[in-house]
């Protein structure tokens, strides 16, 4: 299967889509994790590859880029609608 996402750092709980991922398609290029997209993920956008509880850190590059504004499920699109920059 062709790779459609990149996991930048093994600590990350999100990956970057390198091509559009349609709802229901597997997210590939993330090691041995089995994740399917819960919605369409646009190219160059973030997709969760693990569950992230509300107020928990969202990790990219092995670093915190924000916090979950609401619970994020593996396979969810991660963007401004569910990401915040300050912890409650």
NORMO-V693042 format. One record per pair of residues at least 24 apart in sequence whose C-alpha atoms are under 7 Angstrom apart, sorted by sequence separation. I is the first residue (numbers start at 1). J is the second residue. If there is no record, write none. Layout:
I:J
I:J
This chain:
4:28
5:29
6:30
19:43
50:74
3:28
4:29
5:30
17:42
18:43
48:73
49:74
3:29
17:43
18:44
48:74
49:75
17:44
48:75
16:44
17:45
47:75
48:76
16:45
17:46
47:76
48:77
16:46
17:47
47:77
48:78
15:46
16:47
46:77
47:78
14:46
15:47
46:78
55:87
14:47
15:48
46:79
55:88
14:48
15:49
13:48
14:49
13:49
41:77
13:50
38:75
39:76
37:75
38:76
39:77
35:74
36:75
37:76
35:75
13:58
14:59
13:59
14:60
12:59
12:60
12:61
12:62
9:60
11:62
8:60
9:61
8:61
9:62
